[in-house]
Amino acid sequence: MTDKIHQLPTKPDAILAAGEELRRKLPALIENATMIAKLKRAHYNAYLKEGFTPEQAIELIKKL
């Protein structure tokens, strides 16, 4: 995975525009986070069902 470094806006208009963009995207970002959490929980439960310990399941989830 490559890290993406973004420059923060420094001009007032750019700061306001970035804030507005974040407000528009926030519902989708929250929905995405919810879906990711549900998927990770499903993986965790599947690992437990297959006989992994909770600690092993957590470690496997960290690698996803």
VMD Tcl script that builds the backbone (N, CA, C; Angstrom):
set m [mol new atoms 192]
animate dup $m
set s [atomselect $m all]
$s set {name element resname resid chain x y z} {
  {N N MET 1 A 0.846 -1.175 0.000}
  {CA C MET 1 A 0.000 0.000 0.000}
  {C C MET 1 A 0.889 1.235 0.000}
  {N N THR 2 A 0.571 2.166 -0.845}
  {CA C THR 2 A 1.363 3.387 -0.890}
  {C C THR 2 A 0.658 4.464 -0.081}
  {N N ASP 3 A 1.442 5.211 0.638}
  {CA C ASP 3 A 0.895 6.320 1.410}
  {C C ASP 3 A 0.701 7.513 0.493}
  {N N LYS 4 A -0.416 8.189 0.691}
  {CA C LYS 4 A -0.686 9.393 -0.077}
  {C C LYS 4 A -0.594 10.573 0.878}
  {N N ILE 5 A 0.275 11.494 0.574}
  {CA C ILE 5 A 0.431 12.682 1.391}
  {C C ILE 5 A -0.238 13.830 0.659}
  {N N HIS 6 A -1.163 14.471 1.330}
  {CA C HIS 6 A -1.878 15.593 0.742}
  {C C HIS 6 A -1.441 16.876 1.433}
  {N N GLN 7 A -1.276 17.911 0.650}
  {CA C GLN 7 A -0.953 19.203 1.218}
  {C C GLN 7 A -2.235 19.842 1.730}
  {N N LEU 8 A -2.189 20.334 2.946}
  {CA C LEU 8 A -3.343 21.007 3.508}
  {C C LEU 8 A -3.496 22.382 2.881}
  {N N PRO 9 A -4.745 22.787 2.628}
  {CA C PRO 9 A -4.948 24.114 2.054}
  {C C PRO 9 A -4.550 25.190 3.062}
  {N N THR 10 A -4.018 26.284 2.563}
  {CA C THR 10 A -3.588 27.375 3.441}
  {C C THR 10 A -4.361 28.667 3.197}
  {N N LYS 11 A -4.988 28.792 2.043}
  {CA C LYS 11 A -5.753 29.998 1.741}
  {C C LYS 11 A -7.176 29.836 2.267}
  {N N PRO 12 A -7.758 30.899 2.802}
  {CA C PRO 12 A -9.102 30.796 3.389}
  {C C PRO 12 A -10.140 30.179 2.465}
  {N N ASP 13 A -10.161 30.583 1.208}
  {CA C ASP 13 A -11.153 30.019 0.274}
  {C C ASP 13 A -10.940 28.527 0.072}
  {N N ALA 14 A -9.686 28.115 -0.013}
  {CA C ALA 14 A -9.383 26.694 -0.191}
  {C C ALA 14 A -9.755 25.900 1.054}
  {N N ILE 15 A -9.555 26.483 2.233}
  {CA C ILE 15 A -9.929 25.811 3.479}
  {C C ILE 15 A -11.441 25.633 3.537}
  {N N LEU 16 A -12.180 26.673 3.192}
  {CA C LEU 16 A -13.642 26.576 3.184}
  {C C LEU 16 A -14.124 25.546 2.170}
  {N N ALA 17 A -13.511 25.534 1.002}
  {CA C ALA 17 A -13.902 24.574 -0.036}
  {C C ALA 17 A -13.608 23.148 0.420}
  {N N ALA 18 A -12.469 22.940 1.067}
  {CA C ALA 18 A -12.130 21.598 1.555}
  {C C ALA 18 A -13.112 21.160 2.629}
  {N N GLY 19 A -13.494 22.073 3.495}
  {CA C GLY 19 A -14.480 21.758 4.530}
  {C C GLY 19 A -15.828 21.399 3.931}
  {N N GLU 20 A -16.243 22.142 2.931}
  {CA C GLU 20 A -17.520 21.853 2.269}
  {C C GLU 20 A -17.472 20.501 1.563}
  {N N GLU 21 A -16.364 20.206 0.924}
  {CA C GLU 21 A -16.228 18.910 0.251}
  {C C GLU 21 A -16.326 17.767 1.257}
  {N N LEU 22 A -15.685 17.936 2.403}
  {CA C LEU 22 A -15.754 16.910 3.448}
  {C C LEU 22 A -17.187 16.753 3.950}
  {N N ARG 23 A -17.905 17.859 4.141}
  {CA C ARG 23 A -19.305 17.777 4.584}
  {C C ARG 23 A -20.156 17.016 3.575}
  {N N ARG 24 A -19.904 17.233 2.283}
  {CA C ARG 24 A -20.675 16.522 1.248}
  {C C ARG 24 A -20.365 15.034 1.249}
  {N N LYS 25 A -19.100 14.696 1.486}
  {CA C LYS 25 A -18.673 13.297 1.416}
  {C C LYS 25 A -18.896 12.522 2.714}
  {N N LEU 26 A -19.122 13.230 3.807}
  {CA C LEU 26 A -19.191 12.592 5.114}
  {C C LEU 26 A -20.209 11.446 5.199}
  {N N PRO 27 A -21.435 11.599 4.726}
  {CA C PRO 27 A -22.377 10.468 4.813}
  {C C PRO 27 A -21.858 9.202 4.114}
  {N N ALA 28 A -21.255 9.366 2.948}
  {CA C ALA 28 A -20.717 8.209 2.229}
  {C C ALA 28 A -19.534 7.607 2.975}
  {N N LEU 29 A -18.700 8.455 3.563}
  {CA C LEU 29 A -17.557 7.958 4.332}
  {C C LEU 29 A -18.021 7.168 5.553}
  {N N ILE 30 A -19.054 7.658 6.218}
  {CA C ILE 30 A -19.597 6.949 7.382}
  {C C ILE 30 A -20.207 5.620 6.957}
  {N N GLU 31 A -20.954 5.617 5.867}
  {CA C GLU 31 A -21.550 4.379 5.363}
  {C C GLU 31 A -20.458 3.374 4.998}
  {N N ASN 32 A -19.402 3.833 4.375}
  {CA C ASN 32 A -18.299 2.963 4.002}
  {C C ASN 32 A -17.640 2.361 5.245}
  {N N ALA 33 A -17.425 3.186 6.269}
  {CA C ALA 33 A -16.825 2.694 7.509}
  {C C ALA 33 A -17.707 1.628 8.153}
  {N N THR 34 A -19.014 1.823 8.092}
  {CA C THR 34 A -19.955 0.848 8.648}
  {C C THR 34 A -19.866 -0.478 7.895}
  {N N MET 35 A -19.792 -0.406 6.576}
  {CA C MET 35 A -19.692 -1.635 5.779}
  {C C MET 35 A -18.384 -2.361 6.061}
  {N N ILE 36 A -17.293 -1.623 6.189}
  {CA C ILE 36 A -15.999 -2.242 6.494}
  {C C ILE 36 A -16.048 -2.937 7.850}
  {N N ALA 37 A -16.652 -2.283 8.840}
  {CA C ALA 37 A -16.766 -2.884 10.175}
  {C C ALA 37 A -17.586 -4.173 10.127}
  {N N LYS 38 A -18.688 -4.162 9.391}
  {CA C LYS 38 A -19.520 -5.363 9.279}
  {C C LYS 38 A -18.766 -6.492 8.586}
  {N N LEU 39 A -17.997 -6.164 7.571}
  {CA C LEU 39 A -17.220 -7.169 6.862}
  {C C LEU 39 A -16.149 -7.770 7.765}
  {N N LYS 40 A -15.464 -6.925 8.522}
  {CA C LYS 40 A -14.442 -7.430 9.438}
  {C C LYS 40 A -15.067 -8.307 10.515}
  {N N ARG 41 A -16.239 -7.917 11.007}
  {CA C ARG 41 A -16.939 -8.730 12.014}
  {C C ARG 41 A -17.320 -10.092 11.416}
  {N N ALA 42 A -17.765 -10.106 10.179}
  {CA C ALA 42 A -18.120 -11.362 9.521}
  {C C ALA 42 A -16.892 -12.262 9.372}
  {N N HIS 43 A -15.761 -11.677 9.004}
  {CA C HIS 43 A -14.522 -12.447 8.913}
  {C C HIS 43 A -14.147 -13.017 10.285}
  {N N TYR 44 A -14.218 -12.177 11.303}
  {CA C TYR 44 A -13.891 -12.605 12.668}
  {C C TYR 44 A -14.759 -13.795 13.071}
  {N N ASN 45 A -16.063 -13.676 12.871}
  {CA C ASN 45 A -16.983 -14.762 13.234}
  {C C ASN 45 A -16.696 -16.032 12.433}
  {N N ALA 46 A -16.349 -15.881 11.174}
  {CA C ALA 46 A -16.028 -17.042 10.340}
  {C C ALA 46 A -14.771 -17.741 10.855}
  {N N TYR 47 A -13.767 -16.962 11.256}
  {CA C TYR 47 A -12.553 -17.560 11.821}
  {C C TYR 47 A -12.874 -18.320 13.105}
  {N N LEU 48 A -13.706 -17.740 13.953}
  {CA C LEU 48 A -14.088 -18.431 15.186}
  {C C LEU 48 A -14.821 -19.733 14.874}
  {N N LYS 49 A -15.721 -19.677 13.911}
  {CA C LYS 49 A -16.493 -20.861 13.519}
  {C C LYS 49 A -15.577 -21.960 12.990}
  {N N GLU 50 A -14.474 -21.580 12.359}
  {CA C GLU 50 A -13.524 -22.551 11.816}
  {C C GLU 50 A -12.549 -23.074 12.872}
  {N N GLY 51 A -12.669 -22.573 14.109}
  {CA C GLY 51 A -11.856 -23.110 15.185}
  {C C GLY 51 A -10.691 -22.260 15.641}
  {N N PHE 52 A -10.540 -21.092 15.068}
  {CA C PHE 52 A -9.480 -20.204 15.529}
  {C C PHE 52 A -9.870 -19.613 16.879}
  {N N THR 53 A -8.882 -19.300 17.707}
  {CA C THR 53 A -9.154 -18.633 18.973}
  {C C THR 53 A -9.487 -17.172 18.680}
  {N N PRO 54 A -10.132 -16.492 19.631}
  {CA C PRO 54 A -10.399 -15.060 19.408}
  {C C PRO 54 A -9.124 -14.264 19.122}
  {N N GLU 55 A -8.042 -14.589 19.809}
  {CA C GLU 55 A -6.790 -13.880 19.590}
  {C C GLU 55 A -6.252 -14.120 18.179}
  {N N GLN 56 A -6.331 -15.369 17.722}
  {CA C GLN 56 A -5.882 -15.688 16.366}
  {C C GLN 56 A -6.754 -14.979 15.336}
  {N N ALA 57 A -8.060 -14.972 15.575}
  {CA C ALA 57 A -8.987 -14.326 14.645}
  {C C ALA 57 A -8.678 -12.833 14.528}
  {N N ILE 58 A -8.393 -12.192 15.652}
  {CA C ILE 58 A -8.062 -10.773 15.629}
  {C C ILE 58 A -6.793 -10.526 14.828}
  {N N GLU 59 A -5.794 -11.368 15.041}
  {CA C GLU 59 A -4.540 -11.205 14.305}
  {C C GLU 59 A -4.761 -11.382 12.803}
  {N N LEU 60 A -5.598 -12.335 12.438}
  {CA C LEU 60 A -5.901 -12.534 11.011}
  {C C LEU 60 A -6.651 -11.328 10.430}
  {N N ILE 61 A -7.549 -10.764 11.204}
  {CA C ILE 61 A -8.311 -9.602 10.750}
  {C C ILE 61 A -7.369 -8.413 10.523}
  {N N LYS 62 A -6.373 -8.279 11.372}
  {CA C LYS 62 A -5.421 -7.169 11.229}
  {C C LYS 62 A -4.691 -7.218 9.894}
  {N N LYS 63 A -4.571 -8.417 9.320}
  {CA C LYS 63 A -3.843 -8.579 8.068}
  {C C LYS 63 A -4.694 -8.340 6.830}
  {N N LEU 64 A -5.992 -8.107 7.029}
  {CA C LEU 64 A -6.879 -7.867 5.881}
  {C C LEU 64 A -6.652 -6.489 5.306}
}
mol reanalyze $m
mol bondsrecalc $m
mol representation Tube
mol addrep $m
